[in-house]
């Protein structure tokens, strides 16, 4: 079950990666027509409309993304099946259709069906279609029906299965929707405290990958909050909409880079150079893009007490920003790029104060991390035991060959072809399934300078590489082909 949820979390990154395109387009449009939101300038309307076309169809993006990401082959028919699943269920459970099915007036249809086109349904559609694809994409039909064999069979099966699913949801969906809304309202009803609780668990769940499920409730239209779309489209309340995003900026742009500086300053003298290479890259990624996993995984398992402190400080940051109604938004994560793009939007409220808050949090992160590292003698980067020597030629090399050498070393340490069952990756991690975890040489993997390793089961291990994971994953796949 845990493996399935982690794969789901990885798959969700594909549609999320599309959102920056919407942010850029809408940012350009609003910069052209700052007051009219596109009504006073056709060029602004063009860009804003283009960005809105992405935001308006987020549920479909999630359906297709999960449909591809959860299949073994990552093939085109999987995406088509996911789209078929989504279209069937949303058409059959649209208010007009439900009124006909239940033989009741349209005004008596449960309001839950007005919200059937949402991310939850998108994820459900993608998950079901992916399961059908993995199970039936190799089926051979009799010669008379051979044209419909294999991959062509899956969209047809999907349509049939979704008829049954739709029939079940006709009765169940109102209860599911009510439960989701109640959960979202329970936390949102707590105001700033609720935002803080969300921020705390957002960070705490990262090691499991389950934070994506929590994010969907607050960022998208699962429970009616839809914080990201409402903020970027200007539909919401000034100072309120964006509260589940704003507090991440001080942590990602300032807090974690300051933590990286503290880890560098407390590293052993002979390892400062090696630690600097890792921490500088992680700090820049966090500040510019909001990608924080390279830093977080560098201390998450080596010093879990620091990670707990980090989760608490993140919750505190979201609570403070929400309390003072300072808002900014992101399309991907809370880095400088999204901050600049969102700070001029109509619902951005005193975003400059998030910079002030960030500077304060930088001081807090630096001194708290430095004190705890020294006081508790924590094994943060550069303070590891001397039995693991990092190959500095790999870490410091800026050439393309660096990723090839990293891939060879990591793949060899995983046990090579004899032990590796499958290799995949998400935004920052190699996700590997192995036959025997005892064969894996974690110390050898660490010699490549990766921020961390996460063993998530008897046969699954994650190697946290950072934003360059795509390059390393490509090299690993080349090795597996030879």
C-alpha positions as CSV (number, residue, x, y, z in Angstrom):
1,X,0.0,0.0,0.0
2,X,2.8,2.4,0.9
3,X,4.5,1.7,-2.4
4,X,1.3,2.4,-4.3
5,X,0.8,5.7,-2.5
6,X,4.5,6.7,-3.1
7,X,4.1,6.0,-6.8
8,X,0.9,8.0,-6.8
9,X,2.8,10.9,-5.3
10,X,5.5,10.7,-7.9
11,X,2.8,10.6,-10.7
12,X,1.2,13.8,-9.4
13,X,4.4,15.7,-10.1
14,X,3.8,15.4,-13.8
15,X,0.7,17.5,-14.0
16,X,2.0,19.8,-11.2
17,X,5.1,20.5,-13.4
18,X,2.7,22.0,-16.1
19,X,1.5,24.7,-13.7
20,X,4.5,27.1,-14.0
21,X,3.5,27.6,-17.7
22,X,0.2,28.9,-16.5
23,X,1.9,31.2,-14.0
24,X,4.3,32.7,-16.6
25,X,1.5,33.3,-19.1
26,X,-0.8,34.9,-16.5
27,X,2.1,36.9,-15.0
28,X,2.8,38.4,-18.4
29,X,-0.8,39.2,-19.0
30,X,-1.3,40.9,-15.7
31,X,1.9,42.8,-16.1
32,X,0.5,44.2,-19.4
33,X,-2.9,45.1,-18.0
34,X,-2.4,45.5,-14.3
35,X,-5.8,47.0,-13.5
36,X,-8.2,45.5,-16.0
37,X,-7.1,41.8,-15.7
38,X,-7.2,41.6,-19.5
39,X,-10.3,43.6,-20.1
40,X,-8.4,46.7,-21.2
41,X,-5.8,45.1,-23.5
42,X,-6.2,42.3,-26.1
43,X,-2.6,41.2,-25.6
44,X,-3.1,40.8,-21.9
45,X,-6.4,39.0,-22.5
46,X,-4.5,36.6,-24.8
47,X,-1.9,35.7,-22.3
48,X,-4.3,35.5,-19.3
49,X,-6.7,33.3,-21.4
50,X,-3.8,31.0,-22.3
51,X,-2.8,30.6,-18.7
52,X,-6.4,30.1,-17.6
53,X,-6.8,27.3,-20.1
54,X,-4.3,25.3,-18.1
55,X,-5.8,26.2,-14.7
56,X,-9.3,25.5,-15.8
57,X,-8.5,21.9,-16.8
58,X,-6.3,20.9,-13.9
59,X,-8.5,17.8,-13.2
60,X,-7.9,16.5,-16.7
61,X,-4.2,17.1,-16.3
62,X,-4.2,15.1,-13.1
63,X,-6.2,12.2,-14.7
64,X,-3.7,12.0,-17.6
65,X,-0.7,12.5,-15.4
66,X,-1.7,9.7,-13.0
67,X,-2.7,7.5,-15.9
68,X,0.7,7.7,-17.4
69,X,2.7,7.8,-14.2
70,X,1.2,4.8,-12.6
71,X,1.7,2.5,-15.6
72,X,4.8,0.4,-16.1
73,X,5.4,1.4,-19.7
74,X,4.5,5.1,-19.6
75,X,2.8,4.7,-22.9
76,X,0.4,6.9,-24.9
77,X,-2.6,4.6,-24.7
78,X,-2.4,4.8,-21.0
79,X,-3.1,8.6,-21.2
80,X,-6.0,8.0,-23.6
81,X,-7.5,5.5,-21.2
82,X,-7.3,8.0,-18.4
83,X,-9.0,10.7,-20.5
84,X,-11.7,8.2,-21.4
85,X,-12.2,7.3,-17.7
86,X,-12.5,11.0,-16.7
87,X,-14.9,11.9,-19.5
88,X,-17.2,9.0,-18.8
89,X,-17.5,9.6,-15.1
90,X,-17.8,13.4,-15.3
91,X,-20.4,13.2,-18.1
92,X,-22.5,10.6,-16.4
93,X,-22.4,12.4,-13.0
94,X,-23.0,15.9,-14.3
95,X,-26.0,17.5,-12.7
96,X,-28.2,17.2,-15.8
97,X,-27.3,13.5,-16.2
98,X,-27.9,12.8,-12.5
99,X,-31.3,14.5,-12.7
100,X,-32.3,12.1,-15.5
101,X,-30.8,9.0,-13.8
102,X,-32.6,9.8,-10.6
103,X,-35.7,11.1,-12.3
104,X,-35.8,14.3,-10.2
105,X,-35.9,18.0,-11.1
106,X,-32.5,19.6,-11.7
107,X,-32.7,21.9,-8.7
108,X,-33.1,18.9,-6.4
109,X,-29.8,17.3,-7.5
110,X,-27.3,17.1,-4.7
111,X,-24.8,20.0,-4.9
112,X,-21.9,17.5,-4.7
113,X,-22.5,16.8,-8.4
114,X,-21.9,20.4,-9.3
115,X,-18.2,19.7,-8.2
116,X,-17.7,16.4,-10.0
117,X,-15.0,17.9,-12.2
118,X,-12.3,18.0,-9.6
119,X,-8.8,16.8,-8.9
120,X,-10.0,13.9,-6.8
121,X,-12.0,12.5,-9.7
122,X,-9.1,13.1,-12.0
123,X,-6.8,11.1,-9.7
124,X,-9.4,8.3,-9.3
125,X,-9.8,8.1,-13.1
126,X,-6.1,8.0,-13.7
127,X,-5.5,5.4,-11.0
128,X,-8.3,3.0,-12.3
129,X,-7.2,3.4,-16.0
130,X,-3.5,2.7,-15.0
131,X,-4.5,-0.4,-13.1
132,X,-6.5,-1.7,-16.1
133,X,-3.6,-0.9,-18.4
134,X,-1.0,-2.7,-16.3
135,X,-3.3,-5.8,-16.2
136,X,-4.8,-6.0,-19.7
137,X,-2.4,-4.2,-22.1
138,X,-0.9,-7.5,-23.2
139,X,-4.1,-9.5,-23.6
140,X,-4.5,-11.4,-26.9
141,X,-8.0,-11.7,-28.3
142,X,-9.3,-14.3,-30.8
143,X,-8.3,-13.6,-34.4
144,X,-11.7,-12.2,-35.3
145,X,-11.2,-9.5,-32.6
146,X,-7.4,-9.2,-32.9
147,X,-7.6,-5.6,-33.9
148,X,-8.7,-4.8,-30.4
149,X,-6.0,-6.8,-28.6
150,X,-3.4,-5.4,-26.2
151,X,-3.2,-1.7,-25.8
152,X,-6.3,-0.9,-27.9
153,X,-8.4,-3.0,-25.5
154,X,-7.6,-0.9,-22.5
155,X,-9.6,2.3,-23.4
156,X,-12.6,0.1,-24.2
157,X,-12.4,-1.8,-20.9
158,X,-11.9,1.5,-19.1
159,X,-15.1,2.9,-20.5
160,X,-17.0,-0.2,-19.4
161,X,-15.4,-0.2,-15.9
162,X,-16.1,3.5,-15.4
163,X,-19.8,2.8,-16.1
164,X,-19.8,0.7,-12.9
165,X,-17.7,3.2,-11.0
166,X,-20.0,6.0,-12.0
167,X,-23.0,4.0,-10.8
168,X,-21.4,3.4,-7.5
169,X,-20.4,7.1,-7.1
170,X,-23.9,8.1,-8.0
171,X,-24.8,7.0,-4.5
172,X,-21.4,7.4,-2.7
173,X,-20.0,10.6,-4.1
174,X,-22.2,13.0,-2.0
175,X,-20.8,11.3,1.2
176,X,-17.2,11.4,-0.1
177,X,-17.6,15.0,-1.1
178,X,-19.2,16.0,2.2
179,X,-16.3,14.3,4.1
180,X,-13.6,16.1,2.1
181,X,-15.3,19.4,2.5
182,X,-15.8,18.9,6.2
183,X,-12.0,18.1,6.6
184,X,-11.0,21.2,4.6
185,X,-13.5,23.4,6.4
186,X,-12.4,22.1,9.8
187,X,-8.8,23.3,9.2
188,X,-9.7,26.4,7.2
189,X,-12.2,27.2,10.0
190,X,-9.2,27.4,12.4
191,X,-7.8,30.3,10.4
192,X,-4.1,31.0,10.9
193,X,-3.8,28.0,13.3
194,X,-5.3,25.7,10.6
195,X,-2.8,27.0,8.1
196,X,0.0,26.3,10.6
197,X,-1.2,22.8,11.2
198,X,-1.3,22.2,7.4
199,X,2.2,23.5,7.0
200,X,3.5,21.3,9.8
201,X,2.1,18.1,8.3
202,X,3.0,19.1,4.8
203,X,6.7,18.9,5.8
204,X,6.3,15.9,8.1
205,X,4.8,13.8,5.4
206,X,7.5,14.5,2.8
207,X,9.6,11.4,3.7
208,X,6.6,9.2,2.7
209,X,5.6,11.2,-0.3
210,X,2.1,11.4,1.1
211,X,2.2,15.2,1.4
212,X,0.8,15.4,-2.2
213,X,-2.5,13.9,-1.0
214,X,-2.7,16.6,1.8
215,X,-1.7,19.4,-0.7
216,X,-4.6,18.4,-3.0
217,X,-7.2,19.2,-0.4
218,X,-5.9,22.8,0.1
219,X,-4.3,23.7,-3.2
220,X,-6.9,22.3,-5.7
221,X,-10.6,21.9,-5.9
222,X,-11.0,18.8,-3.9
223,X,-12.8,20.3,-0.9
224,X,-13.8,23.7,-2.3
225,X,-10.6,25.6,-1.2
226,X,-8.7,25.6,-4.5
227,X,-6.1,28.0,-3.2
228,X,-3.7,27.9,-6.2
229,X,-6.3,28.4,-9.0
230,X,-8.3,31.0,-7.1
231,X,-5.2,33.0,-6.3
232,X,-3.9,33.0,-9.8
233,X,-7.3,33.7,-11.4
234,X,-8.1,36.5,-9.0
235,X,-11.2,34.7,-7.6
236,X,-11.1,34.9,-3.8
237,X,-10.7,37.2,-0.8
238,X,-7.7,39.5,-0.5
239,X,-5.5,38.4,2.4
240,X,-7.3,35.0,2.7
241,X,-6.8,33.3,-0.7
242,X,-3.2,32.2,-0.9
243,X,-2.8,31.5,2.9
244,X,-1.9,27.9,2.2
245,X,1.0,29.0,-0.1
246,X,2.4,32.3,1.3
247,X,4.1,30.9,4.4
248,X,6.3,28.6,2.4
249,X,8.2,31.4,0.8
250,X,10.1,32.5,4.0
251,X,11.1,28.9,4.6
252,X,12.1,27.9,1.1
253,X,13.8,31.1,0.0
254,X,15.4,32.0,3.3
255,X,15.0,29.4,6.1
256,X,16.4,26.3,4.4
257,X,19.3,28.2,2.7
258,X,20.3,29.5,6.1
259,X,20.1,26.0,7.5
260,X,22.4,24.9,4.7
261,X,24.8,27.7,5.7
262,X,24.7,26.4,9.3
263,X,25.5,22.9,8.2
264,X,28.4,24.2,6.2
265,X,29.8,26.2,9.1
266,X,29.6,23.2,11.4
267,X,31.2,20.7,8.9
268,X,34.6,19.2,9.6
269,X,37.4,21.3,8.2
270,X,38.6,18.6,5.8
271,X,35.1,18.1,4.5
272,X,33.9,21.7,4.1
273,X,34.7,21.7,0.4
274,X,32.7,18.6,-0.2
275,X,29.8,19.9,2.0
276,X,29.8,23.3,0.2
277,X,29.2,21.6,-3.2
278,X,26.2,19.8,-1.9
279,X,24.7,22.6,0.3
280,X,25.3,25.5,-2.2
281,X,23.5,23.6,-5.0
282,X,20.6,22.8,-2.6
283,X,20.4,26.3,-1.2
284,X,20.3,27.9,-4.7
285,X,17.6,25.4,-5.8
286,X,15.5,26.2,-2.7
287,X,15.9,30.0,-3.1
288,X,15.2,30.2,-6.9
289,X,12.7,27.4,-7.5
290,X,11.5,26.2,-4.1
291,X,12.8,22.7,-4.7
292,X,13.8,21.8,-1.1
293,X,14.3,18.1,-1.1
294,X,18.1,18.2,-1.8
295,X,18.6,20.1,1.5
296,X,15.9,18.4,3.5
297,X,17.1,14.9,2.6
298,X,20.6,15.9,3.5
299,X,19.6,16.0,7.2
300,X,16.2,14.3,7.3
301,X,17.5,10.9,8.3
302,X,20.9,11.8,9.5
303,X,19.4,14.2,12.1
304,X,15.7,13.7,12.4
305,X,15.4,16.1,15.3
306,X,16.4,18.9,12.9
307,X,13.7,17.8,10.5
308,X,11.1,17.9,13.3
309,X,12.3,21.4,14.1
310,X,12.0,22.3,10.4
311,X,8.4,21.0,10.3
312,X,7.5,23.0,13.3
313,X,9.1,26.2,11.9
314,X,7.3,25.7,8.6
315,X,4.0,25.4,10.4
316,X,4.8,28.6,12.3
317,X,5.7,30.4,9.1
318,X,2.3,29.6,7.5
319,X,0.5,30.6,10.7
320,X,2.3,33.9,10.9
321,X,1.7,34.8,7.2
322,X,-1.9,33.8,7.5
323,X,-2.4,35.7,10.8
324,X,-1.1,39.0,9.2
325,X,-2.8,38.2,5.9
326,X,0.4,38.4,3.9
327,X,-0.2,36.5,0.7
328,X,1.7,35.4,-2.4
329,X,1.2,32.3,-4.5
330,X,3.1,29.7,-6.5
331,X,2.5,27.5,-9.5
332,X,5.2,25.0,-8.6
333,X,6.8,25.8,-5.3
334,X,7.7,28.7,-3.1
335,X,10.9,30.1,-4.7
336,X,12.0,33.5,-6.1
337,X,10.6,32.8,-9.6
338,X,7.1,32.2,-8.4
339,X,7.3,35.0,-5.9
340,X,8.2,37.5,-8.5
341,X,5.5,36.2,-10.9
342,X,2.8,36.3,-8.2
343,X,3.6,39.4,-6.3
344,X,1.8,41.7,-8.8
345,X,-1.4,39.7,-8.9
346,X,-4.6,41.2,-7.5
347,X,-4.8,38.9,-4.5
348,X,-1.2,39.4,-3.5
349,X,-1.4,41.2,-0.2
350,X,1.8,42.9,1.1
351,X,4.0,40.2,-0.4
352,X,7.1,42.2,0.5
353,X,6.4,41.4,4.2
354,X,7.1,37.7,3.4
355,X,10.7,38.9,2.5
356,X,10.9,40.5,5.9
357,X,9.5,37.4,7.6
358,X,12.0,35.3,5.5
359,X,15.0,37.3,6.8
360,X,13.8,36.8,10.4
361,X,13.4,33.0,9.7
362,X,16.8,32.9,8.1
363,X,18.3,34.0,11.4
364,X,16.2,31.6,13.4
365,X,17.0,28.6,11.1
366,X,20.7,29.4,11.2
367,X,21.2,29.7,14.9
368,X,18.8,26.9,15.9
369,X,20.4,24.5,13.4
370,X,23.9,25.5,14.4
371,X,23.2,25.2,18.1
372,X,21.5,21.7,17.8
373,X,24.2,20.4,15.4
374,X,27.0,21.3,17.8
375,X,25.1,20.5,21.0
376,X,23.9,17.1,19.9
377,X,26.8,16.3,17.6
378,X,24.5,15.6,14.7
379,X,25.9,13.9,11.6
380,X,24.8,16.5,9.1
381,X,26.7,16.8,5.7
382,X,30.4,17.2,6.3
383,X,30.2,15.7,9.8
384,X,29.7,12.1,8.8
385,X,31.8,9.3,10.3
386,X,35.1,8.9,8.5
387,X,34.2,5.5,7.0
388,X,32.4,7.1,4.1
389,X,34.7,9.2,1.8
390,X,33.0,11.2,-0.9
391,X,34.7,11.2,-4.3
392,X,35.3,14.9,-4.8
393,X,36.0,14.4,-8.5
394,X,32.4,13.4,-8.9
395,X,30.9,16.0,-6.7
396,X,32.9,19.0,-8.1
397,X,32.9,18.0,-11.8
398,X,30.8,20.3,-13.9
399,X,31.0,18.2,-17.0
400,X,28.3,16.0,-18.6
401,X,30.5,13.0,-17.7
402,X,29.8,13.6,-14.0
403,X,26.2,12.2,-14.3
404,X,27.5,9.2,-16.2
405,X,30.0,8.4,-13.5
406,X,27.4,9.0,-10.8
407,X,25.0,6.7,-12.6
408,X,27.6,3.9,-13.0
409,X,28.6,4.2,-9.3
410,X,25.0,4.2,-8.0
411,X,23.8,1.4,-10.3
412,X,26.8,-0.7,-9.3
413,X,26.1,-0.1,-5.7
414,X,22.5,-1.1,-6.1
415,X,23.6,-4.5,-7.3
416,X,23.5,-3.9,-11.1
417,X,21.3,-6.0,-13.4
418,X,21.3,-9.0,-11.0
419,X,19.6,-7.0,-8.3
420,X,17.8,-4.0,-9.8
421,X,14.2,-4.7,-10.9
422,X,13.1,-1.3,-12.0
423,X,14.3,2.3,-12.0
424,X,12.1,5.4,-12.1
425,X,12.4,9.0,-10.9
426,X,10.4,12.0,-9.7
427,X,11.4,15.6,-9.4
428,X,14.5,14.9,-7.2
429,X,14.8,11.2,-6.5
430,X,15.7,8.0,-8.2
431,X,13.1,5.4,-7.2
432,X,14.5,1.9,-7.4
433,X,13.0,-1.5,-6.8
434,X,15.6,-4.2,-5.9
435,X,15.4,-7.9,-5.3
436,X,17.6,-7.9,-2.2
437,X,18.2,-4.8,-0.1
438,X,21.1,-6.5,1.6
439,X,23.0,-6.4,-1.7
440,X,22.8,-2.6,-1.8
441,X,26.0,-0.8,-0.8
442,X,24.7,2.5,0.7
443,X,28.2,3.8,1.6
444,X,29.2,3.4,-2.1
445,X,26.2,5.4,-3.2
446,X,27.1,8.1,-0.7
447,X,30.5,8.5,-2.3
448,X,28.8,10.2,-5.2
449,X,27.8,13.1,-2.9
450,X,24.0,12.5,-3.1
451,X,22.1,14.4,-0.4
452,X,20.5,11.2,1.0
453,X,19.1,7.7,0.7
454,X,15.7,6.6,1.8
455,X,14.9,2.9,2.2
456,X,11.1,2.7,2.0
457,X,10.5,-1.1,2.2
458,X,12.1,-4.5,1.8
459,X,12.5,-4.0,-1.9
460,X,12.3,-0.2,-2.5
461,X,15.0,2.5,-2.1
462,X,15.1,6.1,-3.1
463,X,18.4,7.9,-3.9
464,X,17.9,11.6,-3.5
465,X,19.9,13.3,-6.3
466,X,18.4,16.7,-6.6
467,X,17.1,18.7,-9.5
468,X,19.6,17.0,-11.8
469,X,17.9,13.6,-11.2
470,X,16.7,13.5,-14.8
471,X,20.3,13.5,-16.2
472,X,21.3,10.7,-13.7
473,X,18.2,8.6,-14.5
474,X,18.8,8.9,-18.2
475,X,22.4,7.6,-17.7
476,X,21.1,4.7,-15.5
477,X,18.6,3.7,-18.2
478,X,21.5,3.7,-20.8
479,X,23.4,1.3,-18.6
480,X,20.4,-1.0,-18.2
481,X,20.0,-1.2,-21.9
482,X,23.6,-2.3,-22.5
